[in-house]
Amino acid sequence: MNNNEQDTPVTSYRPTAAYIGASWAVMLVGVLAYLVGLWNAGTLQLSEKGYYFAVLALGLYAAISLQKTLRDKAEGIPTTDLYYMISWAAFAVAVILMVVGLYNADTLTLSERGFYIMAFTLSLFAAVTIQKNTRDQAQADKLLPKSSTVSANEGGSLFAGIRKPARAEDDENNLR
């Protein structure tokens, strides 16, 4: 039995726990860094901090919504053109508001501006990745229940999912 014969197309597209964890960690790092930067920005007024927080919230929502809409279209799931255009517009508005806000932030140094744009970009990318992982997991679960997949932790071995049948009859039964 070939080691790849146990993999089905469904389990191949299921995101790994490590990838899911890394995505959440990147999201946490990006959003926390952005928020800690806002909290510690002594030169920004409270209204400016509120502006940057609202731009982050809009950007996260818009990125998730746009990713979902693009994937729906790619998979042939009906999506209205109005929602598709609103998703693009909201994403563009969030990015433009961030760029214009940082461009006009005279009290911020260039390195602070770079910090905010990098934390913003990191957070948006992580939000899209988390949404993709969530959708891939749900789609894989719908097509193939978790009980029928082999976990890497099963049997206490990292390579437990790459087992060979103990007998020739088992090998024949697996091929049917």
KOLZAKE-327131 format. One record per residue (C-alpha): x, y, z; residue in three letters. Coordinates in steps of 0.2 Angstrom, whole numbers, padded with zeros to 4 digits, always signed. Layout:
BEGIN
XYZALA/...
# end
This chain:
BEGIN
+0000+0000+0000MET/+0007+0017-0005ASN/+0008+0030+0009ASN/-0002+0042+0000ASN/-0017+0030-0003GLU/-0024+0035+0014GLN/-0025+0053+0009ASP/-0042+0057+0000THR/-0045+0074-0009PRO/-0055+0080+0006VAL/-0041+0076+0019THR/-0029+0084+0008SER/-0038+0101+0009TYR/-0041+0100+0028ARG/-0030+0113+0036PRO/-0018+0106+0048THR/-0019+0110+0067ALA/-0001+0119+0065ALA/-0007+0130+0051TYR/-0023+0134+0060ILE/-0013+0138+0076GLY/-0001+0148+0066ALA/-0014+0158+0058SER/-0022+0163+0075TRP/-0005+0167+0082ALA/-0002+0179+0068VAL/-0019+0187+0070MET/-0016+0189+0089LEU/+0001+0196+0086VAL/-0004+0208+0072GLY/-0020+0215+0081VAL/-0011+0216+0099LEU/+0004+0225+0091ALA/-0008+0237+0083TYR/-0018+0240+0098LEU/-0003+0241+0110VAL/+0005+0254+0098GLY/-0011+0264+0098LEU/-0012+0263+0117TRP/+0006+0269+0119ASN/+0005+0283+0106ALA/+0007+0298+0117GLY/+0007+0310+0102THR/-0010+0304+0096LEU/-0027+0312+0103GLN/-0040+0300+0108LEU/-0051+0304+0093SER/-0036+0299+0082GLU/-0034+0283+0091LYS/-0052+0280+0089GLY/-0050+0283+0070TYR/-0036+0270+0068TYR/-0046+0257+0079PHE/-0061+0259+0068ALA/-0050+0258+0052VAL/-0043+0241+0059LEU/-0061+0235+0063ALA/-0067+0240+0045LEU/-0052+0232+0037GLY/-0053+0215+0046LEU/-0072+0214+0042TYR/-0069+0220+0024ALA/-0055+0207+0021ALA/-0065+0193+0028ILE/-0080+0198+0018SER/-0071+0200+0002LEU/-0062+0183+0004GLN/-0078+0174+0006LYS/-0086+0183-0009THR/-0072+0179-0020LEU/-0072+0161-0015ARG/-0091+0160-0017ASP/-0089+0166-0035LYS/-0074+0154-0038ALA/-0085+0139-0032GLU/-0100+0144-0041GLY/-0110+0149-0026ILE/-0123+0162-0030PRO/-0117+0180-0025THR/-0125+0196-0029THR/-0115+0208-0039ASP/-0120+0222-0027LEU/-0113+0213-0012TYR/-0097+0208-0022TYR/-0095+0227-0026MET/-0098+0232-0008ILE/-0085+0220-0002SER/-0072+0227-0014TRP/-0077+0245-0009ALA/-0076+0242+0009ALA/-0059+0234+0008PHE/-0053+0248-0003ALA/-0060+0261+0009VAL/-0051+0253+0024ALA/-0034+0253+0015VAL/-0036+0271+0008ILE/-0042+0277+0025LEU/-0026+0269+0033MET/-0014+0276+0020VAL/-0022+0294+0020VAL/-0023+0294+0039GLY/-0004+0289+0041LEU/+0001+0301+0027TYR/-0007+0315+0037ASN/-0001+0310+0054ALA/+0011+0324+0057ASP/+0015+0318+0075THR/+0020+0301+0070LEU/+0038+0297+0065THR/+0041+0287+0049LEU/+0045+0271+0059SER/+0029+0273+0068GLU/+0019+0275+0052ARG/+0028+0259+0045GLY/+0024+0250+0061PHE/+0005+0253+0060TYR/+0004+0249+0041ILE/+0014+0233+0044MET/+0003+0228+0059ALA/-0013+0232+0049PHE/-0007+0222+0034THR/-0002+0207+0045LEU/-0019+0208+0053SER/-0029+0208+0037LEU/-0019+0194+0030PHE/-0021+0183+0046ALA/-0040+0187+0045ALA/-0041+0181+0028VAL/-0031+0165+0032THR/-0042+0161+0047ILE/-0058+0163+0037GLN/-0051+0152+0023LYS/-0046+0139+0036ASN/-0063+0139+0044THR/-0071+0137+0028ARG/-0060+0123+0022ASP/-0062+0114+0039GLN/-0081+0116+0037ALA/-0081+0110+0019GLN/-0070+0095+0023ALA/-0081+0090+0038ASP/-0096+0091+0027LYS/-0089+0079+0014LEU/-0079+0068+0026LEU/-0084+0066+0045PRO/-0069+0068+0057LYS/-0071+0050+0063SER/-0066+0043+0046SER/-0050+0053+0046THR/-0034+0047+0054VAL/-0026+0059+0066SER/-0008+0062+0067ALA/-0009+0060+0086ASN/-0018+0043+0085GLU/-0007+0030+0093GLY/+0004+0043+0100GLY/+0015+0043+0085SER/+0018+0058+0073LEU/+0018+0045+0059PHE/+0002+0035+0065ALA/-0007+0040+0049GLY/+0005+0031+0038ILE/+0002+0014+0044ARG/+0004-0002+0033LYS/-0009-0015+0035PRO/-0004-0030+0046ALA/-0010-0043+0034ARG/-0012-0045+0015ALA/-0031-0048+0018GLU/-0032-0030+0025ASP/-0023-0023+0010ASP/-0035-0032-0001GLU/-0050-0025+0009ASN/-0043-0007+0008ASN/-0042-0008-0011LEU/-0061-0013-0013ARG/
# end
